[in-house]
Amino acid sequence: MTIQQLQQNLNFIKKTIGFENFPDNKENLLIQAFVRRSYSQEHPEWNHNQVLEFIGDSVLDAYFVRKMCLPQNNVFGSFTKKYQFVSTKTEGELTKIKADYVNGTKLARHIDNLHLAQFLILGKADENNNVRNKQAVKEDLFESIIGAVALASNFQNEIIDKVCERMLELKPQEQSTGKKQKVEEMRRLIGSPDVISLDNAINKLLLLAQKKYISVPVYSNPQKPIEFDDNGYPVWEISCKVQEYQKSWPSKGSSKKEAKQAAAYRLLCYTILEYKQE
């Protein structure tokens, strides 16, 4: 994933985390949330996400404690008639309750459910060590996103609460249903295979991603054609890949748009005709 590819997917990320109105003039905060130190060391113009992670960790703790102390939840304790706050639980028990809801394993799982790890911006060392799939890295990403949201919203609790609830409670579209049922659900959403065309393939793939059936498709971005045909016209090749599959779908076209449409079409056909979890 490159900075340019991340920028192209910011609207999807905003919608996924529940902050569609993330301020345009503060979008670099959201990008920074995905930038690892290894990339920052290679590209000093981009700051890494560690300070956002620190902020997000504190904001997440405050969000959870605030929610657990609300009268309607009454998990941590309640007020007496003299307006003192009392709890039947010890400090250790309260800490354990918080840890059961907000811990590294669960935060990483939520990142997986949201398909956000694919957008991490890594340096060469991190890429070689495949840190994208490490639990601690996904936990850091979760907290960094919360930190970016807090700063971008000027710490407005209403916005922070909405994003935290969205990111903590969102479940994957399918956990235990069989492959056949999943394919049927996707077909009901985007139509039967005979209505798929080059013109609508890109949008239909994006719709499946928005509904969490697949991760966001990533397209290659060639800078020059791979060849020229007999008439001297350029031939472009673009590949399309999603996180669920090990292979990509390279396709050729007389323009970048045509090649991208063809790649999306091939992936879409594979997904709803021959779907399998690889």
C-alpha positions in Angstrom: 0.0 0.0 0.0 1.3 3.4 -0.9 0.3 6.9 0.4 -1.4 7.5 -3.0 -3.5 4.3 -2.8 -4.4 5.2 0.8 -5.6 8.6 -0.2 -7.8 7.1 -2.9 -9.5 5.0 -0.2 -10.0 7.7 2.5 -13.7 8.0 1.9 -14.1 4.3 2.4 -12.1 4.4 5.6 -14.1 7.4 6.9 -17.3 5.5 6.3 -16.0 2.3 7.8 -15.0 4.0 11.1 -18.2 6.0 11.2 -16.8 9.5 10.7 -17.9 10.4 7.1 -17.4 14.1 7.9 -13.8 13.8 8.8 -12.5 17.4 8.0 -10.9 17.6 4.6 -8.2 19.9 5.9 -7.2 17.4 8.6 -7.1 14.3 6.4 -3.4 14.0 6.9 -4.1 13.0 10.5 -6.1 10.0 9.3 -3.3 9.1 6.9 -0.7 9.4 9.7 -2.7 6.9 11.7 -1.7 4.2 9.1 2.0 5.3 8.8 4.4 3.0 10.7 7.8 4.2 12.1 9.6 2.1 9.5 8.0 4.1 6.6 8.6 7.4 8.4 12.3 6.7 8.7 12.5 6.2 4.9 10.2 9.1 4.2 10.7 11.9 6.8 8.0 14.0 5.2 5.5 11.7 6.9 5.3 11.4 10.7 4.6 8.0 12.1 1.5 7.0 14.2 3.0 6.4 17.6 1.9 9.7 19.2 -1.6 9.1 17.8 -1.5 5.6 19.3 -0.7 7.1 22.7 -3.5 9.6 22.5 -6.0 7.0 21.2 -5.1 4.6 24.0 -6.0 7.3 26.6 -9.1 8.4 24.7 -10.3 4.8 24.4 -9.9 4.2 28.1 -11.8 7.4 28.9 -14.6 6.4 26.5 -15.0 3.0 28.1 -15.0 4.3 31.6 -17.5 7.0 30.8 -19.8 4.5 29.2 -19.6 2.1 32.1 -20.4 4.8 34.6 -23.6 6.0 32.9 -26.7 5.4 34.9 -28.3 3.2 32.2 -25.2 0.9 32.2 -24.4 1.0 35.9 -21.4 -1.4 35.4 -18.7 0.3 37.5 -21.0 1.7 40.2 -23.7 4.2 41.0 -24.5 7.4 42.8 -26.0 7.4 46.3 -28.7 9.8 47.4 -25.9 12.1 48.8 -24.4 12.0 45.3 -21.4 9.9 46.2 -20.2 7.3 43.7 -19.9 3.8 45.1 -19.1 0.4 43.6 -19.4 -3.1 44.9 -16.3 -4.1 42.9 -12.7 -3.7 43.8 -10.2 -1.7 41.8 -8.8 -4.9 40.5 -12.2 -6.2 39.4 -12.9 -2.9 37.6 -9.6 -3.2 35.8 -10.4 -6.7 34.7 -13.8 -5.6 33.4 -12.2 -3.0 31.2 -9.5 -5.4 30.0 -12.2 -7.9 29.0 -13.7 -5.3 26.7 -10.7 -3.4 25.5 -7.6 -5.5 25.1 -5.0 -6.0 22.4 -6.5 -9.3 21.1 -10.0 -7.8 20.7 -8.8 -4.5 19.2 -6.8 -6.5 16.6 -9.8 -8.6 15.8 -11.9 -5.5 15.2 -9.3 -4.2 12.8 -9.5 -7.5 11.0 -13.3 -7.3 10.9 -13.1 -3.8 9.5 -10.4 -4.8 6.9 -8.2 -1.9 7.8 -4.8 -3.5 8.2 -4.4 -3.6 4.4 -4.1 0.1 4.4 -1.0 0.2 6.7 1.9 2.2 5.2 5.1 0.2 5.9 8.8 0.6 5.3 10.7 -2.1 3.6 11.8 -3.8 6.8 8.2 -4.1 8.0 7.0 -5.4 4.7 9.7 -8.0 4.6 8.8 -9.1 8.1 5.1 -9.2 7.4 4.3 -7.1 10.5 0.9 -6.1 8.9 -0.5 -9.3 10.3 0.9 -9.0 13.8 -1.6 -8.5 16.6 0.4 -5.7 18.3 0.5 -3.7 15.0 -3.2 -4.0 14.5 -3.8 -2.9 18.1 -1.6 0.1 17.5 -3.6 0.9 14.4 -6.9 0.8 16.2 -5.6 3.2 18.9 -4.0 5.5 16.3 -7.2 5.9 14.4 -9.0 6.8 17.6 -6.3 9.3 18.3 -6.6 10.9 14.9 -10.4 11.1 15.3 -10.0 12.8 18.7 -7.6 15.4 17.4 -9.6 16.0 14.2 -12.8 16.5 16.1 -11.3 18.6 18.8 -12.1 15.9 21.3 -15.8 16.1 20.8 -17.3 13.2 22.8 -20.2 12.8 20.5 -18.0 12.0 17.5 -15.5 10.0 19.6 -18.3 7.9 21.0 -19.8 7.2 17.6 -16.5 6.1 16.1 -15.6 3.9 19.2 -19.0 2.3 19.1 -18.7 1.7 15.4 -15.2 0.2 15.6 -15.8 -1.9 18.7 -19.2 -3.3 17.9 -19.0 -3.9 14.2 -19.0 -7.6 13.4 -17.9 -9.2 10.1 -20.7 -9.8 7.7 -20.2 -13.5 7.9 -18.5 -15.6 10.6 -19.9 -19.1 10.5 -22.3 -19.2 7.5 -21.2 -21.6 4.7 -19.6 -20.5 1.5 -22.8 -21.3 -0.5 -24.9 -19.0 1.7 -22.3 -16.3 1.5 -22.4 -16.4 -2.3 -26.2 -16.3 -2.3 -26.1 -13.3 -0.1 -23.6 -11.5 -2.4 -25.7 -12.4 -5.5 -28.8 -10.9 -3.9 -26.9 -7.8 -3.1 -25.3 -7.1 -6.5 -27.5 -9.2 -8.8 -27.1 -12.5 -10.7 -23.9 -13.2 -12.7 -25.7 -12.4 -16.0 -26.2 -8.7 -15.0 -22.5 -8.1 -14.3 -20.7 -6.1 -16.9 -17.4 -4.2 -17.4 -19.2 -1.0 -16.8 -20.5 -1.9 -13.3 -17.9 -4.3 -12.0 -15.8 -1.7 -10.2 -18.9 -0.3 -8.3 -20.3 -3.7 -7.5 -16.9 -4.8 -6.0 -16.8 -1.7 -3.9 -20.4 -2.5 -2.7 -19.3 -5.9 -1.6 -16.4 -4.4 0.3 -18.7 -1.8 2.0 -20.9 -4.6 3.2 -17.8 -6.5 4.6 -18.1 -9.5 2.3 -14.6 -8.8 0.9 -11.8 -6.3 1.7 -11.3 -3.2 -0.3 -10.0 -4.1 -3.8 -6.5 -2.7 -4.5 -5.6 -1.9 -8.1 -2.1 -1.6 -9.5 -1.2 1.8 -11.0 1.2 1.4 -13.9 3.1 4.4 -15.1 3.5 3.2 -18.7 1.9 0.7 -21.1 3.3 -2.9 -21.2 3.4 -2.8 -25.0 2.0 -1.3 -28.1 -0.4 -3.1 -30.5 0.1 -3.6 -34.3 -1.5 -0.2 -34.9 0.9 1.6 -32.4 -1.7 2.0 -29.7 -0.7 1.5 -26.1 -1.8 -1.6 -24.2 -2.2 -1.2 -20.4 -2.2 -3.9 -17.8 -3.8 -3.5 -14.3 -4.2 -6.1 -11.6 -6.9 -6.2 -8.9 -6.4 -7.9 -5.6 -8.3 -8.4 -2.3 -6.9 -9.5 1.0 -8.9 -12.8 1.0 -7.2 -14.3 -2.0 -3.6 -15.1 -2.6 -3.7 -14.3 -6.3 -4.4 -11.2 -8.3 -6.3 -10.6 -11.5 -4.2 -8.8 -14.1 -6.1 -7.6 -17.2 -5.2 -5.7 -20.3 -7.0 -2.8 -22.0 -6.5 0.0 -24.5 -6.7 2.5 -21.6 -6.1 2.3 -17.8 -9.8 2.6 -17.3 -10.6 -0.3 -19.6 -7.9 -2.5 -18.0 -9.1 -1.6 -14.5 -12.7 -2.5 -15.4 -11.6 -5.8 -16.9 -9.6 -6.7 -13.7 -12.5 -5.8 -11.5 -14.8 -7.9 -13.7 -12.6 -11.0 -13.4 -12.3 -10.7 -9.7 -16.1 -10.2 -9.3 -16.9 -13.2 -11.5 -14.5 -15.3 -9.4 -16.0 -14.1 -6.2 -19.7 -14.9 -6.9 -19.2 -17.9 -9.2 -16.3 -19.8 -7.7 -16.0 -18.2 -4.3 -13.7 -19.9 -1.9 -11.7 -18.7 1.2 -8.0 -19.1 0.3 
